[in-house]
Amino acid sequence: MVAEYITLDLLATQLSEVKQKHFSGRILLKSSLGQEWSLYTYLGRILYATGGSHPIRRWVRNTTIAGVDVSAARDLQIRIDALTDISALTTAELESCWEYYLLVNWAHQGRIGRDGLIKHIQTTIVEVLFDIVGAQAVSCELIEEKQLAPQLTLIDIDRAFGIAVQQQQQWQQAGLADVSSHAAIEIVSIPEFQQMVSTSAYESLKQVLNGKQSIREIAAKARKTPVAIGQSFLAQIQAGTLQLVGLGDFASPVDLTKIGVVKPLVVCIDDSPFVCDRLEQIFQQAGFQCISVMDSLKAIPVVIAKKPQIIFLDLVMPNANGYEICSRLRKISTFKDTPIVILTGNDGTIDRVRARVVGATDFVTKPVQSEFVLEVAQKYLKIPIAQ
């Protein structure tokens, strides 16, 4: 079923209706690029929000600000286990919103103060709405399901949406409309940049302008707004002294696939509707989720947003070919080990060698056949697949 995308004005109206009707459940919003966000509500007010490009980075950042230090990405699982046994959460809690229920546990244990807890939730909700507003048009679905409980705090939906709209307007007025707050900044020309700042400033800035921290993370550490950080470096970005770098999310400390909650996700990137439909059919019948991307220019944003377990990628496409997409994905730390299977109608050695050079994992020859596609998926995901 094709999603019906609505404008921001209509979305604001629908959210106001949610408030007026005292809706309890989940609001699922989707962008045309495949991003998804969930707003959890109780009696028309927002309890929590998650989803989008960097849900784990956002949760880590706001949790750390609230006073619970989980800021070291590589130690995220260890740090959470040390603070509270995540296995104590029920399957239903893990499936619904594990981030919220960890906050509930920490609040009960006294590990997070009331003020920090409320600020964490308020900031998270506004950040999610900021990204939704930035998408310009989204689909909106109300899902009646058991609400999050207990209710830690209740946020007015109209007020939160209004703040997000105001922040998005400030972002655009600052000349940052084409800049993602989730992007990292990296120094391209060290000699030029050193001439622009003092020696002491350079020593401090090189620690954050390393392509590994998002604009929001830099802002949080500097105790400034993301707009202020974006404005500070916009001229150097436009001049080419600095560059924006796509940044993947942290790995989740909760592997929902292991407890059977989430189906493995496949992204198929191919400009052929026939190939995309065929792969969707194959994988859905085998118990996977499958998302197709036929516009190669949208491929990387969709992959970053959805974080699939495996990618099937066509080599020959208009605008951006498979070699370019594979190479760019391998430069993003989140996808350096993600299986990327090349779809090719040409079984030539040169194509295979070139694809290996840019990081391809394996190959499937067109026309795609069910048994071969599933065999490759099972090989790299190491999970049983229904055929």
Buried (B, 14 or more C-beta within 10 A) or exposed (E): EEEEBBEBEEBBEBBBEBBEEEBBBBBBBBBBBBBBBBBBBBEBBBBBBBBBBBBBBBBBBBBBBBBBEBBEBEEBBEBBEEBBEBEEBEEEBBBBBBBBBBBBBBBEEEBBBEEBBBBBBBBBBBBBBBBBBBBEBBBBEBEEEEBBEEBBBBBEBBBBBBBBBEBBEBBBEBEBEEBBBBBBBBBBBEEBBBEBBEEEEBEEBBEBBEBBBBBBBBBBBEEEBBBEBBBBBBEBBEEEBBBBBBBBBBBBBBEBBEEEBBBBBBBBBBBBEEBBEBBBEBBEEBEBBBBBBBBBEBBBBBBBBBBBBBBBBBBBBEEBBBBBBBBBBBEBBBBEEBBBBBBBEEEEEEBBEBBBEBBBBBBBEBEBEBEEBBEBBBEBBEEEBEE
